[in-house]
Amino acid sequence: MLNAKLQQIKLVITDIDGVLTDGLLHYDANGEAIKSFHVRDGLGIRMLMENGVQVAVLSGRDSPILRRRIADLGIKLFFLGKLEKKTACYELMEQAGVSAEQTAYIGDDSVDLPAFAVCGVNFAVADAADYIKTQADCVLKQAGGRGAFREMSDMILTAQGNAAVFSSAAGFLKTVEKMGQ
């Protein structure tokens, strides 16, 4: 059943803190000083995008660090500083030209539950709270900031017949060519 849903995915909406990062906030006297992102998650984002699956970011926080990472990855669809995620998901779906059934969401905390309620497939990272995991269609093995997004992207690419993108040299090289590197 999950595999059939993943075949239809055309948009992935991801939270940032606790999904693309480990959720820790590092402050100095000037505010947020550093965030750590896993390189495998970034590659998973790029592989999805180069294989026809749009990726959007939806975060309750906003910072120059987040904006830099989004720009570095070439993500065009995003809302930052948006705690009300239900409406934001609908807006992102409209911008992407997809339906709820064609949209996957990955989250880790209570702020993500309204997004879970409106997206077709929902993923929780391994270290999400139990009350989040029980509402997800799939609980990932990897924790937030530790490759959870990549685990999900591999599942989507596999379901869509694109596993060679990450599992073979020839498939990966075709994706790298698309990335323009």
trRosetta pair geometry for C-beta under 8 A, 3 or more apart (Angstrom, degrees):
i j d omega theta_ij theta_ji phi_ij phi_ji
1 4 5.9 -55 -153 32 30 111
1 5 6.8 28 151 -15 63 105
2 5 5.6 -57 -153 37 36 112
2 6 6.2 35 151 -21 69 107
2 121 7.3 102 -149 -136 77 121
2 137 6.1 149 -112 155 103 111
2 138 6.0 91 -141 -64 144 117
3 6 5.6 -54 -146 36 32 112
3 7 6.7 43 152 -30 62 98
3 159 5.0 -172 -156 -120 69 109
4 7 5.8 -44 -156 20 33 117
4 8 7.5 26 151 -14 58 103
5 8 6.1 -65 -166 33 38 109
5 9 7.4 55 142 -46 67 93
5 101 7.7 -120 -144 -170 84 78
5 120 6.3 -175 -164 145 109 106
5 121 4.8 137 142 -76 128 121
5 137 7.2 -70 79 172 161 159
6 9 5.5 -28 -156 -6 47 120
6 104 7.5 30 -115 -72 70 137
6 121 6.6 87 -77 -104 64 173
6 155 6.1 -101 -133 138 156 91
6 156 5.1 -144 -168 -114 105 59
6 158 8.0 11 127 71 143 77
6 159 3.5 84 103 54 118 170
6 160 7.1 -113 136 -38 86 82
7 159 5.0 -121 -64 151 64 102
7 160 5.8 145 -131 -87 55 64
8 101 5.9 -34 131 140 145 91
8 102 5.4 -109 148 -104 91 65
8 120 7.2 -76 94 132 122 159
9 12 6.6 39 174 -64 124 83
9 53 6.1 23 122 -129 94 122
9 102 6.1 134 -131 -172 29 54
9 103 7.1 99 -137 -109 76 10
9 104 4.9 -2 -127 -21 130 112
9 120 7.6 -163 -93 77 77 125
9 121 6.5 -61 -81 31 115 135
9 156 5.3 -70 67 -141 145 118
9 159 7.8 72 19 81 112 132
9 160 7.4 -98 54 -56 90 123
10 52 7.3 -57 -136 143 76 87
10 53 6.1 -151 -152 -124 29 65
10 54 6.5 28 149 18 69 92
10 96 7.1 154 119 149 99 120
10 98 4.6 -173 80 -109 118 135
10 102 4.2 -5 24 171 102 118
10 103 7.5 -46 58 -71 72 54
11 53 7.0 -177 -78 -172 20 73
11 54 4.7 -16 -108 69 75 100
11 55 7.6 163 -158 -86 58 25
11 56 6.4 10 -173 0 104 110
11 77 8.0 -39 -146 77 113 161
11 92 7.1 156 172 137 142 101
11 93 6.5 176 65 -110 161 64
11 96 4.6 73 -90 139 137 166
11 98 4.7 -170 -8 42 122 157
11 102 6.2 70 18 122 89 88
11 103 4.7 -21 75 -110 105 79
11 104 7.3 180 95 28 55 65
12 48 6.2 -33 14 174 134 162
12 53 6.1 42 -10 155 101 115
12 54 7.4 -176 26 93 63 52
12 55 5.1 -15 66 -113 97 73
12 56 7.2 179 89 29 48 68
12 103 7.6 157 -92 -161 26 59
12 104 4.8 -18 -112 69 75 101
12 105 7.6 161 -163 -86 58 28
12 106 6.9 14 -176 -6 103 106
12 152 7.4 135 -142 127 140 124
12 153 7.4 -63 -39 -92 173 82
12 156 7.1 -93 -67 -50 128 168
13 55 7.9 155 -88 -164 29 51
13 56 4.7 -22 -108 73 74 102
13 57 7.6 158 -158 -95 63 11
13 58 5.3 18 180 -1 108 121
13 89 6.0 -152 38 -121 176 87
13 92 5.8 100 -97 104 124 156
13 103 6.4 17 -6 -175 107 107
13 104 7.2 -177 26 90 67 49
13 105 4.9 -17 68 -107 99 78
13 106 7.6 -179 90 23 53 66
13 115 6.7 -133 102 -165 133 130
13 119 6.7 -132 38 -97 120 143
14 19 5.6 -167 -176 124 95 145
14 20 6.3 83 145 -43 130 108
14 55 6.8 -3 2 -169 112 96
14 56 7.3 163 21 84 67 51
14 57 5.9 -33 70 -110 84 60
14 58 7.1 158 77 29 33 76
14 105 7.5 168 -83 -156 36 52
14 106 4.9 -6 -115 57 79 104
14 107 7.9 176 -153 -68 48 58
14 149 6.1 19 -123 -112 147 121
15 18 6.4 -16 117 67 127 94
15 19 4.4 119 76 1 87 137
15 20 7.6 -162 101 0 55 88
15 58 6.3 -48 -90 80 54 78
15 59 6.2 109 -158 -97 59 67
15 60 8.0 2 -144 -3 101 86
15 106 6.7 -125 21 99 82 67
15 107 4.6 80 -9 -114 133 74
15 108 6.4 -129 75 14 144 88
15 109 7.8 -178 170 29 169 88
15 111 7.6 118 -121 93 136 107
15 112 5.6 -69 -50 -87 141 119
15 115 7.9 -178 -56 36 100 161
16 19 6.3 -116 -143 54 7 97
16 20 4.8 -45 -144 41 59 115
16 21 6.2 31 158 5 76 101
16 57 6.2 37 -58 -162 102 111
16 59 4.3 -9 14 -92 114 128
16 61 7.1 -102 66 55 123 102
16 66 5.9 9 -156 -126 173 115
16 69 8.0 123 -137 78 125 141
17 20 7.8 -32 -54 52 21 78
17 21 5.5 -28 -120 56 48 115
17 23 5.3 87 169 -120 79 56
17 25 7.4 -1 -134 -68 133 92
17 59 6.6 97 1 -146 88 110
17 60 7.6 -71 34 48 120 92
17 61 6.0 56 -19 18 132 132
17 144 8.0 43 153 164 36 142
18 21 6.9 4 -19 74 25 74
18 22 7.4 8 -108 158 38 21
18 23 3.8 47 -82 -84 72 107
18 107 7.7 31 98 -175 115 56
18 108 3.7 -141 139 67 119 149
18 109 5.8 46 92 -21 172 110
18 125 6.8 -171 152 34 77 144
18 127 7.9 -131 -163 87 86 102
18 128 7.5 89 163 -93 117 77
18 144 4.4 -35 169 -172 44 174
18 145 7.6 -76 -142 -22 15 100
19 106 5.5 125 -149 123 135 101
19 107 6.3 -68 -67 -121 131 29
19 108 5.4 -161 -61 -21 79 114
19 125 5.8 -166 -113 -41 64 132
19 144 4.9 -72 -87 -130 21 105
19 145 7.6 109 106 -39 16 63
19 148 6.4 -107 -157 80 63 129
19 149 6.4 82 160 -59 91 101
20 37 5.7 -8 159 -128 95 96
20 38 7.5 -145 -168 28 58 84
20 41 5.6 162 -133 144 76 154
20 69 7.5 141 141 142 142 149
20 144 7.3 -23 14 -169 19 86
20 145 6.6 53 133 -85 27 63
20 149 6.0 17 -92 -28 74 141
21 24 7.2 -119 149 41 110 64
21 35 5.2 -67 -104 -172 143 104
21 36 6.1 117 -138 67 90 60
21 37 6.2 -60 -82 -85 77 63
21 144 6.7 13 85 150 37 101
21 145 4.5 17 177 -86 26 116
22 36 6.6 9 4 68 104 109
22 143 7.1 32 -125 130 81 113
22 144 5.8 136 -122 102 34 87
22 145 3.5 -89 -53 50 61 155
22 146 6.9 62 -91 -37 93 89
23 108 7.0 -117 -77 109 125 154
23 144 5.7 66 -33 95 100 140
23 145 6.9 -125 -8 -15 65 129
25 32 6.2 -75 -167 -114 92 101
26 32 6.8 84 73 -157 58 66
26 33 5.2 -80 118 58 95 93
26 34 4.5 -21 76 57 138 87
26 35 7.2 -171 28 -72 104 45
27 31 6.2 -75 -140 -179 90 26
27 32 5.9 -53 -97 -92 69 41
27 33 6.1 123 -147 -5 19 96
28 31 7.4 -6 58 51 64 29
28 33 4.2 70 -4 -64 103 136
30 33 7.0 99 64 -84 94 87
31 63 7.7 -175 140 -130 122 116
32 35 7.3 11 170 -45 118 96
32 63 5.1 -35 61 -134 146 154
32 65 6.2 -105 122 6 121 133
34 65 7.3 147 -141 -114 21 149
35 63 7.9 134 -26 80 131 139
35 65 4.9 128 12 147 116 141
35 66 7.4 48 17 -66 163 67
35 69 7.4 -71 86 -36 128 141
36 145 6.3 70 95 -163 92 122
37 41 6.4 -112 178 64 87 124
37 42 6.4 76 141 -48 120 109
37 69 5.7 135 -43 -132 157 138
37 145 7.2 -111 -122 -134 35 79
38 41 4.5 88 74 0 95 105
38 42 7.3 -167 96 -6 53 84
38 145 5.8 139 -26 -180 106 46
38 146 6.1 138 -67 -115 149 14
38 147 5.4 -115 143 -60 159 59
38 149 7.8 165 64 36 114 103
38 150 7.3 -97 110 -13 123 122
39 42 5.5 -53 -153 36 40 115
39 43 6.4 38 151 -18 70 103
40 43 5.6 -53 -147 38 35 110
40 44 6.2 41 152 -23 66 104
40 147 4.7 8 80 -114 136 93
40 150 4.1 -33 141 -52 99 161
41 44 5.5 -53 -149 35 32 115
41 45 6.5 38 151 -22 64 100
41 145 7.8 -68 -21 -128 149 29
41 147 6.3 -148 -53 -113 83 36
41 148 7.3 14 -95 54 114 57
41 149 4.0 70 -140 56 98 120
41 150 5.1 -109 -87 -35 46 90
42 45 5.6 -49 -152 30 33 113
42 46 6.6 28 152 -14 65 105
42 69 8.0 -114 -97 -168 112 96
42 72 7.7 -33 -141 113 131 109
42 73 5.8 -133 -145 -98 88 109
43 46 5.6 -54 -148 40 36 110
43 47 6.2 38 153 -22 68 105
43 150 6.8 32 69 -109 87 115
44 47 5.7 -52 -143 35 30 112
44 48 6.5 33 156 -19 63 102
44 149 5.3 165 81 122 140 87
44 150 3.7 -162 -44 -109 139 63
44 152 7.5 92 167 65 144 72
44 153 3.4 149 -177 39 105 151
44 154 6.9 -70 -122 -35 112 73
44 166 8.0 14 -102 -89 72 142
45 48 6.0 -57 -155 34 29 110
45 49 6.4 23 153 -15 64 110
45 55 5.1 155 -153 150 89 179
45 73 5.3 -5 107 -165 143 132
45 75 7.1 -50 174 -68 133 110
45 149 6.7 1 -55 146 87 134
45 153 7.0 -116 -61 -81 34 151
46 49 5.7 -58 -146 40 32 111
46 50 6.1 25 159 -14 68 111
46 73 6.6 -132 -63 -156 86 82
46 74 7.4 75 -107 40 86 118
46 175 7.6 111 127 163 94 113
46 179 5.9 28 178 -105 125 124
47 50 6.0 -59 -141 42 28 106
47 51 6.2 7 162 -1 63 116
47 153 6.1 110 71 156 111 131
47 157 6.4 -25 136 -76 118 146
47 165 5.3 126 -161 145 114 130
47 166 6.2 19 -139 -62 164 102
47 175 5.7 -1 -121 -162 77 151
48 51 6.1 -80 -150 49 25 97
48 53 4.1 -68 -179 75 92 115
48 54 7.9 -54 135 54 105 6
48 55 5.6 96 90 -54 129 113
48 153 5.1 -103 -50 -140 112 111
48 156 6.6 30 -111 87 109 136
48 157 6.9 -118 -90 -62 68 99
49 53 6.7 -86 -75 74 31 64
49 54 6.8 51 -114 -121 75 35
49 55 5.6 -71 -65 6 98 108
49 74 6.9 151 138 92 168 114
49 75 7.9 -128 -79 -92 143 66
50 165 7.8 157 86 -147 110 133
50 175 5.1 112 103 -152 147 84
50 178 4.2 120 -156 104 117 136
50 179 6.0 -55 -80 -62 141 77
51 157 6.3 69 75 -118 163 97
51 160 7.2 132 144 100 124 139
51 162 5.1 82 -158 -158 150 166
51 165 6.0 -58 -61 -80 140 158
51 175 7.1 -35 -50 -110 98 108
53 156 6.4 60 -92 141 170 138
53 160 7.7 -162 -51 -15 121 166
54 77 6.4 49 165 13 118 139
54 96 4.9 -171 76 -137 157 120
54 98 7.5 -159 39 -19 125 136
55 73 7.8 -67 90 141 137 128
55 75 5.7 -77 96 -116 98 105
55 77 7.4 174 99 54 40 104
56 75 7.0 137 -118 -173 31 112
56 77 3.7 -56 -106 107 98 113
56 78 6.0 178 -167 -79 71 51
56 79 8.0 27 169 5 110 79
56 92 4.6 126 155 -162 170 133
56 95 7.9 112 -99 75 139 122
56 96 6.8 -100 -43 -55 128 129
57 66 7.6 169 153 179 148 106
57 70 5.6 -101 16 -105 154 116
57 75 5.7 69 -13 141 109 154
57 77 7.4 152 22 101 61 64
57 78 4.0 4 59 -119 93 106
57 79 7.5 -163 99 39 66 48
57 80 7.3 10 116 -70 110 83
58 78 7.0 -162 -68 -151 45 60
58 79 5.2 18 -121 55 73 96
58 82 6.4 -69 -162 72 82 120
58 85 5.8 98 151 -133 134 100
58 88 5.4 130 -139 129 123 132
58 89 6.9 -16 -80 -75 167 70
58 92 6.7 -88 -66 -39 118 151
58 115 6.9 148 93 -97 151 144
59 62 7.0 145 94 -70 111 55
59 66 6.2 -112 52 -152 164 152
59 78 7.8 0 10 -171 93 102
59 79 7.4 -176 34 96 56 62
59 80 5.2 1 62 -125 102 67
59 81 7.3 24 97 -27 82 33
59 82 7.2 95 74 41 40 78
60 81 7.0 28 174 -140 33 22
60 82 6.5 -99 -104 75 44 39
60 83 4.4 54 -130 -93 104 69
60 85 7.7 -63 -66 -56 89 105
60 111 5.4 -49 -45 -180 142 156
61 66 6.8 156 105 -38 92 152
61 80 6.9 -40 102 -169 41 88
61 81 6.6 0 -177 -83 15 55
62 66 6.4 -119 -147 56 38 138
62 67 7.5 40 -168 -46 79 100
62 80 3.7 105 -100 141 91 112
62 81 3.7 -28 -22 -45 121 101
63 66 4.9 99 55 6 78 98
63 67 7.1 -145 95 -2 42 88
63 80 7.9 -135 11 -178 47 136
64 67 5.5 -57 -145 41 35 113
64 68 6.2 40 155 -25 67 105
65 68 5.8 -54 -151 32 28 113
65 69 6.7 25 154 -16 63 104
66 69 5.9 -57 -150 36 32 107
66 70 6.3 32 154 -18 67 108
66 80 5.9 140 111 -122 140 135
67 70 5.7 -54 -146 37 31 113
67 71 6.3 31 155 -18 65 108
67 80 7.1 -63 -70 -30 83 166
68 71 5.8 -57 -148 38 29 110
68 72 6.2 32 154 -22 65 107
69 72 5.6 -52 -145 35 32 114
69 73 6.4 21 158 -11 64 109
70 73 6.1 -66 -151 42 27 104
70 75 4.7 -84 -162 59 79 115
70 78 5.5 -20 -144 -45 147 165
71 74 7.6 38 -179 -71 33 31
71 75 7.8 -83 -64 43 21 76
75 78 5.9 74 128 -46 115 116
77 92 5.6 102 169 -146 122 94
77 95 5.7 154 -122 104 114 132
77 96 6.1 -3 -87 -66 163 98
79 82 4.2 -3 142 2 116 148
79 88 4.7 -124 55 -151 161 122
79 91 7.3 76 -53 81 138 128
79 92 6.9 -108 -10 -62 111 109
82 85 6.7 114 123 -86 98 60
82 88 4.8 109 143 -82 144 147
83 111 6.1 -87 -154 -144 76 117
84 87 5.6 16 129 29 108 108
84 88 6.5 138 98 -18 65 102
84 114 7.1 -39 -166 83 54 164
85 88 5.1 -62 -141 47 42 117
85 89 5.9 51 159 -30 75 99
85 111 6.5 104 -16 158 129 77
85 112 6.5 -25 62 -121 169 40
85 114 4.9 143 68 77 88 107
85 115 4.2 -51 136 -51 126 100
86 89 6.1 -55 -156 28 25 109
86 90 7.0 21 150 -13 60 104
86 114 3.8 -84 -50 164 95 115
86 115 6.6 -141 -80 -70 47 45
86 117 6.5 -19 -108 66 107 114
86 118 5.6 117 -146 -14 76 138
87 90 5.7 -55 -154 36 36 112
87 91 6.3 36 150 -19 68 106
88 91 5.6 -55 -148 37 33 113
88 92 6.3 33 154 -19 66 105
88 115 7.7 -40 72 -89 98 102
89 92 5.7 -55 -146 37 31 110
89 93 6.3 34 154 -20 65 105
89 103 7.2 123 -176 149 103 153
89 105 6.9 -29 -118 -85 130 133
89 114 7.7 -171 2 123 127 85
89 115 5.0 144 -58 -128 137 81
89 118 5.1 142 92 85 140 127
89 119 6.0 -103 -167 -59 142 96
90 93 5.7 -53 -148 35 31 113
90 94 6.4 32 153 -20 64 105
90 118 6.5 -65 -58 164 85 152
91 94 5.7 -53 -149 35 32 112
91 95 6.4 31 153 -18 65 105
92 95 5.6 -52 -145 38 33 111
92 96 6.1 24 156 -12 66 111
92 103 8.0 115 101 -133 104 138
93 96 5.8 -64 -145 45 28 105
93 98 5.3 -101 -156 74 77 79
93 99 6.9 38 -175 -149 125 10
93 100 6.5 -18 -119 -74 160 55
93 102 7.9 125 -142 69 102 94
93 103 5.5 -64 -98 -61 107 147
94 97 7.5 32 -179 -71 30 37
96 103 7.9 122 70 -93 146 106
98 102 4.1 -120 -174 89 111 127
98 103 5.8 134 115 -59 125 91
99 102 4.9 92 54 10 73 102
99 103 7.2 -139 100 -10 42 96
99 120 7.5 65 113 -49 83 129
100 103 5.5 -67 -150 34 35 115
100 118 5.8 -108 -126 165 124 68
100 119 6.0 -153 -162 -126 81 29
100 120 5.1 138 140 -49 67 85
101 120 4.1 107 -132 -100 31 140
102 120 6.5 94 8 6 20 150
103 119 4.7 -104 110 -142 104 89
103 120 5.4 124 57 14 64 97
103 121 7.5 -173 101 32 44 75
104 119 6.4 92 -147 164 15 125
104 120 6.8 -60 -75 69 52 86
104 121 4.3 -28 -109 75 85 103
104 122 7.2 175 -160 -80 65 28
104 123 6.6 33 175 -9 108 106
104 152 7.3 172 144 173 142 124
104 156 6.9 -120 2 -87 160 131
105 112 7.1 164 150 -171 120 104
105 115 4.7 178 -161 144 157 112
105 116 6.2 -140 82 -84 135 50
105 119 3.9 136 -14 38 115 168
105 121 7.4 167 23 88 63 54
105 122 5.2 -15 65 -113 94 74
105 123 7.0 -169 94 29 47 74
106 122 7.6 155 -87 -163 36 54
106 123 4.2 -18 -107 71 82 110
106 124 7.7 174 -154 -82 63 19
106 125 7.1 74 177 -49 99 83
106 140 7.9 23 -141 -22 113 136
106 148 7.0 158 -178 130 133 108
106 149 6.3 145 98 -103 165 75
106 152 5.7 -118 -86 -19 137 173
107 111 7.6 -147 -163 83 130 73
107 112 2.7 138 -180 -153 157 161
107 113 7.9 -143 103 -45 154 40
107 115 6.2 132 -43 68 143 129
107 116 6.7 -101 36 -54 135 97
107 122 7.3 -32 25 -163 100 98
107 123 7.5 136 21 81 55 62
107 124 6.6 -33 76 -107 64 63
107 125 7.7 -115 112 -5 24 90
107 128 7.3 82 115 -109 64 137
107 132 6.9 -123 107 -165 96 127
108 112 6.5 105 34 -3 39 147
108 124 6.6 117 -104 -156 46 73
108 125 4.8 -15 -93 30 103 113
108 127 7.2 11 -148 84 119 75
108 128 4.3 -144 -148 -96 62 94
108 129 7.9 98 166 5 65 73
108 132 6.4 66 -178 141 28 167
108 144 5.2 -11 -79 -60 152 139
109 112 5.8 108 61 5 52 102
109 128 6.9 -145 -60 -140 47 88
109 129 6.8 70 -118 6 60 110
109 132 6.3 -73 -102 -73 17 147
110 113 5.7 -27 -163 -8 48 117
110 129 7.8 -1 -45 40 79 139
110 131 7.7 12 -85 98 85 119
110 132 7.2 -113 -65 -75 45 104
111 114 7.9 -46 176 21 41 98
112 115 5.1 -57 -165 42 62 116
112 116 6.1 72 137 -29 81 98
112 132 6.9 52 66 -139 116 120
113 116 5.2 -46 -146 30 39 118
113 117 6.6 44 155 -26 65 100
113 132 7.2 -118 -71 -115 89 79
113 135 6.4 28 -125 98 90 164
114 117 5.5 -49 -153 27 36 117
114 118 7.1 9 158 -2 64 108
115 118 6.4 -75 -153 45 33 94
115 119 5.8 15 163 -12 74 119
115 122 7.7 136 114 -114 83 111
116 119 6.5 -66 -129 40 23 100
116 122 4.4 47 -131 -117 85 155
116 135 5.4 65 151 135 157 116
116 136 6.9 -92 -127 -89 128 59
119 122 5.9 117 81 -72 111 85
121 137 5.2 -82 -155 44 69 154
121 138 7.4 13 178 6 99 109
122 135 7.0 -32 105 127 151 78
122 136 4.8 -128 115 -134 98 64
122 137 5.0 122 52 4 68 91
122 138 7.5 173 94 30 50 70
123 136 5.9 54 -150 -162 16 122
123 137 7.0 -48 -70 58 51 85
123 138 5.1 -24 -110 73 77 96
123 139 7.6 145 -162 -100 62 23
123 140 5.9 44 -177 -36 109 107
123 148 7.7 158 143 164 122 103
123 152 5.0 7 -126 -106 175 134
124 128 4.1 -94 -180 35 106 156
124 132 5.0 146 -126 130 133 98
124 133 4.8 -152 91 -98 158 57
124 135 7.7 103 -53 67 130 71
124 136 3.7 -121 -12 -46 104 156
124 138 7.5 -177 26 93 69 48
124 139 5.0 -24 68 -112 101 72
124 140 6.9 -158 87 12 47 82
125 128 5.1 124 59 -35 70 97
125 140 5.6 -34 -127 53 41 118
125 142 6.9 -61 -153 99 85 65
125 143 5.7 68 162 -159 112 35
125 144 4.2 67 144 -55 173 78
125 148 4.2 -20 -121 -133 97 167
126 139 6.7 94 -102 165 51 90
126 140 5.5 -89 -46 92 78 74
126 141 5.7 17 -77 170 128 19
126 142 5.7 -171 -8 90 122 16
126 143 4.7 -75 61 -75 105 57
126 144 7.9 -151 42 -18 70 60
126 148 6.6 -149 -1 -97 85 116
127 143 4.1 35 -11 -132 116 101
127 144 6.0 -97 53 11 109 89
128 132 4.1 -97 161 84 121 132
128 133 5.4 151 88 -55 109 82
128 136 7.5 96 74 -30 157 140
128 139 7.4 -131 45 -134 117 95
128 144 7.6 97 -59 -35 76 112
129 132 4.9 93 61 5 77 102
129 133 7.1 -145 99 -6 39 89
130 133 5.4 -54 -143 37 37 114
130 134 6.3 39 159 -25 69 102
131 134 6.0 -41 -141 29 31 113
131 135 7.3 21 159 -9 55 108
132 135 6.2 -71 -160 41 34 102
132 136 6.6 38 147 -33 69 108
133 136 5.6 -53 -148 22 36 116
133 139 4.8 28 -147 -97 100 129
136 139 5.5 116 81 -68 135 69
138 152 7.7 139 95 -111 131 93
138 155 7.5 169 153 152 167 172
140 148 4.7 113 100 -148 153 90
140 151 4.9 121 -156 91 118 138
140 152 6.1 -66 -87 -55 132 90
141 151 6.3 -166 44 -140 85 159
142 146 5.1 -156 -178 98 96 91
142 147 4.3 -99 -159 84 157 84
142 148 4.1 -160 94 -77 99 60
142 150 7.4 6 46 56 166 88
142 151 4.8 170 14 -20 121 138
143 146 4.3 42 64 31 86 131
143 148 6.2 -104 101 -49 16 116
144 148 5.6 -37 -89 12 40 143
145 148 7.7 21 16 11 31 105
147 150 4.7 -51 -163 42 74 118
147 151 6.0 84 137 -30 84 93
148 151 5.6 -50 -151 30 34 114
148 152 6.6 30 153 -14 65 104
149 152 5.7 -58 -154 40 34 110
149 153 6.1 33 151 -20 69 107
150 153 5.5 -52 -141 38 33 110
150 154 6.3 38 157 -21 65 102
151 154 6.0 -54 -153 33 27 112
151 155 6.8 29 149 -20 61 105
152 155 5.5 -54 -154 33 35 114
152 156 6.5 31 152 -17 68 104
153 156 5.7 -53 -147 37 36 110
153 157 6.1 34 155 -16 68 107
154 157 5.8 -55 -141 41 30 110
154 158 6.1 34 157 -22 64 108
154 163 7.6 54 -168 -125 77 77
154 166 5.8 -86 -111 61 93 159
155 158 5.8 -56 -147 36 26 112
155 159 6.4 26 156 -18 63 108
156 159 5.8 -56 -148 37 30 110
156 160 6.2 14 157 -6 65 113
157 160 5.9 -67 -145 47 28 103
157 162 4.2 -88 -169 85 83 102
157 163 6.0 131 122 -83 94 43
157 165 5.5 -97 -170 46 141 129
157 166 6.4 99 91 1 156 115
158 161 7.9 55 179 -58 28 16
158 162 7.3 -97 -67 62 22 60
158 163 4.4 46 -107 -78 72 103
162 165 4.8 16 160 -12 95 120
162 171 7.7 148 -176 -166 67 126
163 166 6.7 -73 -170 48 51 86
163 167 5.0 3 153 11 88 130
163 171 7.7 -2 106 169 45 171
164 167 5.9 -79 -116 58 30 88
164 168 4.6 -27 -155 29 79 118
164 170 7.0 -33 174 82 117 87
164 171 3.0 180 141 -80 85 149
164 172 7.9 -129 147 -31 64 58
165 171 4.8 -108 -73 155 25 110
165 172 6.3 95 178 -85 42 51
165 174 7.4 -91 -111 69 71 102
165 175 5.0 79 -152 -50 94 137
166 171 7.2 -56 6 109 26 123
166 172 6.5 78 -109 -84 28 97
167 171 6.7 21 56 54 62 144
168 171 4.3 84 63 11 96 107
168 172 6.6 -167 86 -8 48 86
169 172 5.9 -60 -147 39 27 109
169 173 6.2 27 157 -21 65 109
170 173 5.8 -55 -146 35 28 111
170 174 6.7 32 154 -22 62 102
171 174 5.9 -52 -155 29 33 112
171 175 6.9 28 150 -14 63 104
172 175 5.6 -57 -156 37 37 111
172 176 6.3 39 149 -22 70 104
173 176 5.4 -48 -144 34 36 114
173 177 6.5 44 153 -24 64 99
174 177 5.7 -49 -155 29 32 115
174 178 6.9 33 148 -18 62 103
175 178 5.6 -53 -155 34 37 113
175 179 6.5 39 148 -23 67 104
176 179 5.4 -53 -151 32 36 115
176 181 5.6 -68 -174 49 86 114
177 180 7.8 43 168 -66 34 32
